[in-house]
Amino acid sequence: MFIMILAFLSGVASSTQGLYNGYWQEKIGLKTILLVNSLVVFAAVLLFYLVTADNGLKLPLNKMDPSVLIGGICGFFIIIIFAISFPAIGATATALFFISGLLIASLFFDQVGALNLAVVHISLQKIIGILLVVAGSYIALRSPV
């Protein structure tokens, strides 16, 4: 239950981040928002690492594959897209498209057991659930008659 609450809170944080980034990108520019976000995330991660490291700072660069950068690239992409799309199409539309993409990609990752995930096969129930989310997104975003 605790993990589900954390996952829910990450959605709240993501939406809140998009809201503030969209607001400030119109006032001070996207480049400045990206710089500020990057510095805050870097400082928070460094502090977390230093506080939780068992034997001090370790940098096993020789064990790292360049694919370790993909998470950061995706985070950068999310920040840019949220900052642009929140003011342009609104928080609800941005979140619904984000959730739809998240669900479809996650369904694929589970099916193939990407990066050592437990394989969780696609089922009719999951497909129907995702289609209901997509249909609900359409209903929520369509113009009232």
N, CA, C and O of each residue as an XYZ file, in Angstrom:
580
protein
N       0.827     -1.194      0.000
C       0.000      0.000      0.000
C       0.876      1.263      0.000
O       0.567      2.252     -0.665
N       1.970      1.201      0.761
C       2.872      2.352      0.836
C       3.435      2.699     -0.536
O       3.513      3.873     -0.898
N       3.827      1.681     -1.303
C       4.376      1.909     -2.640
C       3.318      2.522     -3.548
O       3.633      3.389     -4.363
N       2.073      2.084     -3.420
C       1.006      2.656     -4.246
C       0.770      4.124     -3.898
O       0.489      4.934     -4.781
N       0.883      4.464     -2.630
C       0.752      5.865     -2.219
C       1.904      6.686     -2.795
O       1.698      7.799     -3.279
N       3.106      6.137     -2.742
C       4.258      6.837     -3.327
C       4.084      7.039     -4.826
O       4.400      8.107     -5.350
N       3.583      6.015     -5.521
C       3.354      6.140     -6.966
C       2.314      7.223     -7.242
O       2.478      8.018     -8.168
N       1.255      7.258     -6.450
C       0.242      8.307     -6.586
C       0.862      9.684     -6.357
O       0.611     10.616     -7.122
N       1.663      9.811     -5.314
C       2.305     11.095     -5.010
C       3.275     11.516     -6.109
O       3.457     12.710     -6.347
N       3.901     10.546     -6.784
C       4.784     10.911     -7.903
C       3.975     11.513     -9.042
O       4.452     12.411     -9.737
N       2.751     11.025     -9.239
C       1.868     11.636    -10.237
C       1.496     13.052     -9.851
O       1.474     13.941    -10.702
N       1.202     13.275     -8.572
C       0.899     14.626     -8.087
C       2.109     15.531     -8.273
O       1.975     16.677     -8.704
N       3.287     15.015     -7.948
C       4.510     15.803     -8.111
C       4.773     16.123     -9.576
O       5.184     17.235     -9.906
N       4.539     15.161    -10.448
C       4.749     15.377    -11.874
C       3.821     16.461    -12.406
O       4.245     17.333    -13.164
N       2.571     16.404    -12.011
C       1.614     17.421    -12.451
C       1.971     18.787    -11.882
O       1.887     19.798    -12.579
N       2.367     18.815    -10.623
C       2.753     20.078     -9.987
C       3.985     20.662    -10.661
O       4.067     21.870    -10.882
N       4.948     19.795    -10.987
C       6.149     20.255    -11.685
C       5.785     20.856    -13.036
O       6.286     21.920    -13.398
N       4.919     20.183    -13.782
C       4.492     20.710    -15.079
C       3.789     22.041    -14.948
O       4.000     22.946    -15.756
N       2.948     22.165    -13.923
C       2.235     23.421    -13.678
C       3.214     24.575    -13.447
O       3.116     25.623    -14.086
N       4.153     24.370    -12.532
C       5.105     25.437    -12.213
C       6.074     25.707    -13.349
O       6.399     26.863    -13.622
N       6.548     24.645    -14.024
C       7.462     24.856    -15.148
C       6.775     25.615    -16.276
O       7.375     26.498    -16.889
N       5.516     25.271    -16.551
C       4.772     25.989    -17.587
C       4.559     27.447    -17.228
O       4.673     28.332    -18.075
N       4.246     27.688    -15.955
C       4.026     29.066    -15.493
C       5.308     29.884    -15.620
O       5.298     30.989    -16.161
N       6.419     29.328    -15.115
C       7.659     30.087    -15.106
C       8.331     30.148    -16.467
O       9.075     31.091    -16.737
N       8.090     29.166    -17.337
C       8.742     29.235    -18.650
C       8.198     30.388    -19.454
O       8.912     30.942    -20.290
N       6.940     30.773    -19.226
C       6.396     31.938    -19.918
C       6.955     33.241    -19.358
O       6.968     34.256    -20.053
N       7.416     33.224    -18.109
C       7.923     34.436    -17.463
C       9.442     34.601    -17.585
O       9.932     35.713    -17.781
N      10.190     33.489    -17.468
C      11.646     33.611    -17.484
C      12.315     32.758    -18.557
O      13.533     32.822    -18.718
N      11.546     31.968    -19.287
C      12.098     31.211    -20.405
C      12.376     29.749    -20.085
O      12.699     29.388    -18.954
N      12.240     28.926    -21.107
C      12.410     27.484    -20.966
C      13.837     27.114    -20.578
O      14.043     26.210    -19.768
N      14.824     27.802    -21.149
C      16.217     27.480    -20.836
C      16.525     27.693    -19.365
O      17.224     26.890    -18.747
N      16.004     28.772    -18.806
C      16.238     29.056    -17.393
C      15.547     28.023    -16.514
O      16.107     27.582    -15.510
N      14.323     27.634    -16.892
C      13.601     26.610    -16.129
C      14.375     25.301    -16.140
O      14.510     24.649    -15.105
N      14.884     24.913    -17.306
C      15.652     23.667    -17.396
C      16.910     23.728    -16.536
O      17.262     22.751    -15.876
N      17.580     24.866    -16.544
C      18.785     25.021    -15.737
C      18.454     24.925    -14.251
O      19.124     24.207    -13.510
N      17.430     25.641    -13.816
C      17.048     25.632    -12.401
C      16.631     24.225    -11.981
O      17.065     23.735    -10.938
N      15.784     23.565    -12.796
C      15.372     22.191    -12.481
C      16.575     21.266    -12.371
O      16.672     20.469    -11.439
N      17.470     21.374    -13.308
C      18.646     20.501    -13.306
C      19.503     20.721    -12.073
O      19.986     19.761    -11.472
N      19.697     21.973    -11.691
C      20.504     22.262    -10.505
C      19.835     21.760     -9.227
O      20.504     21.223     -8.344
N      18.540     21.933     -9.130
C      17.816     21.464     -7.940
C      17.861     19.939     -7.860
O      18.133     19.377     -6.798
N      17.592     19.270     -8.985
C      17.635     17.805     -8.994
C      19.046     17.326     -8.670
O      19.211     16.398     -7.878
N      20.058     17.935     -9.262
C      21.443     17.543     -8.990
C      21.773     17.700     -7.515
O      22.343     16.795     -6.907
N      21.422     18.836     -6.939
C      21.713     19.082     -5.521
C      20.975     18.081     -4.625
O      21.549     17.564     -3.667
N      19.714     17.813     -4.934
C      18.934     16.879     -4.122
C      19.496     15.460     -4.225
O      19.591     14.755     -3.221
N      19.867     15.043     -5.433
C      20.423     13.699     -5.613
C      21.776     13.593     -4.920
O      22.058     12.590     -4.264
N      22.600     14.599     -5.057
C      23.907     14.581     -4.399
C      23.746     14.514     -2.882
O      24.438     13.738     -2.223
N      22.855     15.302     -2.330
C      22.607     15.268     -0.889
C      22.088     13.890     -0.466
O      22.565     13.324      0.517
N      21.130     13.360     -1.195
C      20.598     12.025     -0.902
C      21.709     10.983     -0.936
O      21.805     10.133     -0.050
N      22.535     11.057     -1.951
C      23.632     10.095     -2.107
C      24.601     10.188     -0.935
O      25.000      9.168     -0.372
N      24.977     11.407     -0.569
C      25.940     11.590      0.517
C      25.378     11.134      1.863
O      26.099     10.563      2.682
N      24.099     11.387      2.084
C      23.480     11.009      3.352
C      23.301      9.494      3.452
O      23.427      8.929      4.539
N      23.012      8.838      2.339
C      22.693      7.407      2.386
C      23.855      6.498      1.999
O      23.739      5.280      2.134
N      24.961      7.042      1.527
C      26.097      6.207      1.110
C      26.706      5.515      2.323
O      26.970      6.157      3.340
N      26.929      4.210      2.217
C      27.478      3.447      3.333
C      28.939      3.777      3.606
O      29.323      4.008      4.753
N      29.738      3.799      2.575
C      31.176      4.007      2.756
C      31.670      5.233      1.993
O      32.722      5.178      1.356
N      30.947      6.305      2.049
C      31.354      7.516      1.365
C      30.978      7.505     -0.108
O      30.238      6.637     -0.572
N      31.491      8.465     -0.815
C      31.173      8.657     -2.220
C      31.886      7.615     -3.080
O      33.105      7.459     -3.017
N      31.090      6.903     -3.888
C      31.645      5.904     -4.797
C      31.211      6.263     -6.213
O      30.039      6.544     -6.464
N      32.147      6.251     -7.108
C      31.837      6.542     -8.505
C      32.335      5.397     -9.373
O      33.429      5.479     -9.932
N      31.538      4.313     -9.498
C      31.983      3.160    -10.292
C      31.793      3.396    -11.789
O      31.039      2.684    -12.452
N      32.486      4.405    -12.308
C      32.307      4.765    -13.711
C      32.711      3.640    -14.662
O      32.154      3.521    -15.753
N      33.657      2.830    -14.263
C      34.094      1.733    -15.133
C      33.026      0.653    -15.268
O      33.098     -0.163    -16.187
N      32.041      0.628    -14.379
C      30.971     -0.364    -14.446
C      29.723      0.169    -15.139
O      28.749     -0.564    -15.312
N      29.745      1.428    -15.534
C      28.554      2.050    -16.110
C      28.549      1.956    -17.626
O      29.561      2.185    -18.288
N      27.398      1.618    -18.149
C      27.150      1.577    -19.579
C      26.575      2.947    -19.969
O      25.916      3.581    -19.145
N      26.801      3.411    -21.180
C      26.207      4.692    -21.580
C      24.683      4.733    -21.454
O      24.097      5.814    -21.394
N      24.040      3.566    -21.414
C      22.581      3.557    -21.285
C      22.111      4.108    -19.940
O      20.922      4.373    -19.764
N      23.029      4.283    -18.993
C      22.665      4.870    -17.706
C      22.150      6.308    -17.898
O      21.462      6.845    -17.030
N      22.482      6.911    -19.019
C      22.062      8.287    -19.309
C      20.611      8.386    -19.779
O      20.046      9.480    -19.792
N      20.002      7.273    -20.161
C      18.651      7.309    -20.727
C      17.638      7.880    -19.739
O      16.756      8.644    -20.130
N      17.758      7.516    -18.461
C      16.839      8.055    -17.462
C      16.900      9.575    -17.394
O      15.865     10.236    -17.310
N      18.091     10.124    -17.430
C      18.248     11.573    -17.399
C      17.730     12.239    -18.657
O      17.133     13.314    -18.598
N      17.959     11.599    -19.800
C      17.454     12.136    -21.072
C      15.929     12.144    -21.063
O      15.305     13.110    -21.500
N      15.330     11.058    -20.560
C      13.864     11.008    -20.471
C      13.336     12.076    -19.515
O      12.327     12.721    -19.801
N      14.008     12.265    -18.389
C      13.600     13.304    -17.446
C      13.665     14.691    -18.074
O      12.764     15.508    -17.884
N      14.731     14.951    -18.819
C      14.875     16.221    -19.537
C      13.723     16.413    -20.517
O      13.131     17.490    -20.585
N      13.409     15.357    -21.278
C      12.320     15.404    -22.251
C      10.989     15.696    -21.551
O      10.213     16.528    -22.021
N      10.725     15.023    -20.444
C       9.477     15.231    -19.708
C       9.373     16.672    -19.226
O       8.314     17.288    -19.347
N      10.447     17.212    -18.688
C      10.420     18.591    -18.188
C      10.126     19.570    -19.320
O       9.302     20.470    -19.158
N      10.785     19.408    -20.455
C      10.552     20.303    -21.595
C       9.112     20.193    -22.089
O       8.429     21.202    -22.268
N       8.664     18.975    -22.306
C       7.319     18.779    -22.854
C       6.261     19.298    -21.891
O       5.303     19.938    -22.324
N       6.409     19.039    -20.599
C       5.433     19.548    -19.634
C       5.430     21.075    -19.606
O       4.367     21.695    -19.556
N       6.604     21.676    -19.637
C       6.672     23.142    -19.593
C       6.017     23.766    -20.817
O       5.445     24.853    -20.728
N       6.094     23.092    -21.953
C       5.488     23.614    -23.180
C       3.998     23.283    -23.244
O       3.190     24.133    -23.618
N       3.632     22.055    -22.880
C       2.251     21.620    -23.090
C       1.274     22.086    -22.017
O       0.101     22.295    -22.328
N       1.698     22.257    -20.780
C       0.766     22.719    -19.742
C       0.110     24.046    -20.121
O      -1.116     24.145    -20.068
N       0.882     25.076    -20.503
C       0.222     26.333    -20.881
C      -0.533     26.231    -22.209
O      -1.515     26.943    -22.419
N      -0.077     25.345    -23.110
C      -0.675     25.275    -24.450
C      -1.985     24.492    -24.475
O      -2.959     24.942    -25.078
N      -2.021     23.326    -23.827
C      -3.226     22.491    -23.900
C      -3.865     22.235    -22.541
O      -4.927     21.618    -22.459
N      -3.221     22.706    -21.473
C      -3.788     22.561    -20.137
C      -3.239     21.367    -19.379
O      -2.661     20.448    -19.959
N      -3.434     21.403    -18.068
C      -2.910     20.353    -17.196
C      -3.611     19.029    -17.426
O      -2.959     17.985    -17.461
N      -4.923     19.050    -17.585
C      -5.669     17.802    -17.748
C      -5.281     17.085    -19.037
O      -5.007     15.885    -19.025
N      -5.258     17.808    -20.131
C      -4.896     17.186    -21.414
C      -3.470     16.646    -21.361
O      -3.214     15.530    -21.813
N      -2.545     17.424    -20.817
C      -1.162     16.973    -20.720
C      -1.083     15.702    -19.893
O      -0.428     14.738    -20.290
N      -1.746     15.695    -18.745
C      -1.698     14.529    -17.864
C      -2.326     13.309    -18.519
O      -1.803     12.201    -18.397
N      -3.433     13.499    -19.208
C      -4.095     12.358    -19.839
C      -3.252     11.760    -20.965
O      -3.166     10.538    -21.089
N      -2.637     12.600    -21.775
C      -1.756     12.081    -22.821
C      -0.521     11.412    -22.201
O      -0.064     10.374    -22.681
N       0.008     12.010    -21.138
C       1.154     11.441    -20.425
C       0.804     10.061    -19.876
O       1.568      9.110    -20.044
N      -0.341      9.953    -19.224
C      -0.759      8.679    -18.643
C      -0.992      7.638    -19.732
O      -0.623      6.476    -19.561
N      -1.599      8.036    -20.851
C      -1.818      7.096    -21.948
C      -0.493      6.553    -22.474
O      -0.353      5.345    -22.667
N       0.471      7.425    -22.704
C       1.795      6.986    -23.160
C       2.493      6.121    -22.128
O       3.134      5.128    -22.472
N       2.371      6.496    -20.870
C       2.967      5.735    -19.778
C       2.393      4.318    -19.722
O       3.142      3.351    -19.583
N       1.082      4.193    -19.827
C       0.433      2.879    -19.760
C       0.809      1.992    -20.944
O       1.101      0.809    -20.769
N       0.802      2.556    -22.131
C       1.116      1.764    -23.322
C       2.571      1.292    -23.291
O       2.854      0.131    -23.588
N       3.491      2.185    -22.933
C       4.905      1.795    -22.843
C       5.105      0.762    -21.733
O       5.850     -0.202    -21.912
N       4.449      0.956    -20.595
C       4.593      0.025    -19.476
C       4.050     -1.351    -19.811
O       4.620     -2.360    -19.395
N       2.962     -1.404    -20.553
C       2.395     -2.682    -20.985
C       3.428     -3.450    -21.816
O       3.619     -4.652    -21.632
N       4.082     -2.743    -22.725
C       5.125     -3.352    -23.550
C       6.311     -3.797    -22.693
O       6.808     -4.909    -22.871
N       6.777     -2.948    -21.765
C       7.926     -3.290    -20.921
C       7.640     -4.526    -20.076
O       8.504     -5.388    -19.914
N       6.414     -4.610    -19.533
C       6.034     -5.795    -18.762
C       6.015     -7.040    -19.635
O       6.507     -8.092    -19.226
N       5.459     -6.935    -20.815
C       5.329     -8.080    -21.728
C       6.689     -8.682    -22.076
O       6.837     -9.903    -22.107
N       7.670     -7.838    -22.336
C       8.988     -8.337    -22.749
C       9.957     -8.506    -21.577
O      11.069     -9.002    -21.760
N       9.541     -8.095    -20.375
C      10.447     -8.199    -19.238
C      11.662     -7.317    -19.395
O      12.784     -7.725    -19.093
N      11.435     -6.105    -19.871
C      12.537     -5.175    -20.165
C      13.421     -4.939    -18.937
O      12.928     -4.762    -17.823
N      14.709     -4.941    -19.161
C      15.721     -4.652    -18.141
C      15.467     -5.407    -16.837
O      15.462     -4.819    -15.755
N      15.260     -6.704    -16.957
C      15.105     -7.614    -15.819
C      13.801     -7.458    -15.043
O      13.708     -7.934    -13.911
N      12.793     -6.807    -15.619
C      11.475     -6.813    -14.981
C      10.918     -8.231    -15.031
O      11.251     -9.014    -15.920
N      10.077     -8.541    -14.072
C       9.362     -9.813    -14.155
C       8.429     -9.736    -15.363
O       7.761     -8.722    -15.567
N       8.383    -10.780    -16.147
C       7.503    -10.801    -17.315
C       6.065    -10.897    -16.827
O       5.698    -11.822    -16.102
N       5.268     -9.932    -17.234
C       3.841     -9.915    -16.937
C       3.152     -9.781    -18.286
O       3.198     -8.732    -18.927
N       2.519    -10.858    -18.696
C       1.970    -10.914    -20.042
C       0.761     -9.988    -20.223
O      -0.004     -9.726    -19.295
N       0.632     -9.511    -21.452
C      -0.522     -8.690    -21.824
C      -1.761     -9.579    -21.750
O      -1.766    -10.708    -22.240
N      -2.799     -9.048    -21.131
C      -4.060     -9.784    -21.043
C      -5.168     -8.921    -21.639
O      -5.017     -7.709    -21.797
N      -6.254     -9.552    -21.958
C      -7.407     -8.836    -22.478
C      -7.885     -7.798    -21.466
O      -8.279     -6.693    -21.838
N      -7.848     -8.157    -20.207
C      -8.268     -7.238    -19.140
C      -7.404     -5.969    -19.143
O      -7.934     -4.867    -19.005
N      -6.098     -6.109    -19.296
C      -5.201     -4.952    -19.327
C      -5.450     -4.102    -20.562
O      -5.473     -2.874    -20.482
N      -5.633     -4.746    -21.690
C      -5.902     -3.997    -22.923
C      -7.203     -3.218    -22.790
O      -7.266     -2.047    -23.164
N      -8.239     -3.856    -22.263
C      -9.523     -3.164    -22.067
C      -9.357     -2.004    -21.093
O      -9.918     -0.931    -21.311
N      -8.601     -2.204    -20.033
C      -8.358     -1.131    -19.067
C      -7.681      0.071    -19.697
O      -8.073      1.211    -19.452
N      -6.665     -0.184    -20.507
C      -5.960      0.915    -21.177
C      -6.872      1.586    -22.205
O      -6.871      2.811    -22.329
N      -7.638      0.799    -22.932
C      -8.590      1.387    -23.885
C      -9.629      2.253    -23.165
O     -10.043      3.285    -23.693
N     -10.050      1.842    -21.970
C     -10.981      2.667    -21.188
C     -10.337      3.991    -20.772
O     -10.989      5.035    -20.778
N      -9.052      3.940    -20.410
C      -8.343      5.183    -20.071
C      -8.264      6.092    -21.293
O      -8.521      7.291    -21.191
N      -7.910      5.529    -22.450
C      -7.824      6.322    -23.682
C      -9.203      6.879    -24.046
O      -9.320      8.048    -24.417
N     -10.249      6.048    -23.942
C     -11.614      6.524    -24.238
C     -12.033      7.601    -23.247
O     -12.655      8.593    -23.627
N     -11.695      7.405    -21.986
C     -11.995      8.428    -20.979
C     -11.262      9.725    -21.248
O     -11.793     10.809    -21.009
N     -10.036      9.612    -21.748
C      -9.276     10.815    -22.121
C      -9.973     11.554    -23.249
O     -10.092     12.779    -23.225
N     -10.427     10.804    -24.228
C     -11.150     11.416    -25.348
C     -12.396     12.129    -24.848
O     -12.659     13.269    -25.231
N     -13.163     11.460    -23.993
C     -14.389     12.071    -23.446
C     -14.059     13.314    -22.638
O     -14.754     14.325    -22.743
N     -13.016     13.252    -21.841
C     -12.652     14.394    -20.997
C     -12.163     15.592    -21.813
O     -12.338     16.742    -21.408
N     -11.549     15.312    -22.969
C     -10.933     16.384    -23.747
C     -11.780     16.913    -24.900
O     -11.494     17.982    -25.439
N     -12.803     16.183    -25.276
C     -13.593     16.647    -26.420
C     -14.383     17.895    -26.040
O     -14.722     18.107    -24.875
N     -14.660     18.695    -27.026
C     -15.406     19.933    -26.797
C     -16.856     19.593    -26.505
O     -17.449     18.742    -27.168
N     -17.434     20.269    -25.498
C     -18.863     20.017    -25.225
C     -19.727     20.484    -26.385
O     -19.434     21.480    -27.046
N     -20.795     19.740    -26.613
C     -21.705     20.039    -27.737
C     -22.631     21.156    -27.370
O     -23.469     21.555    -28.178
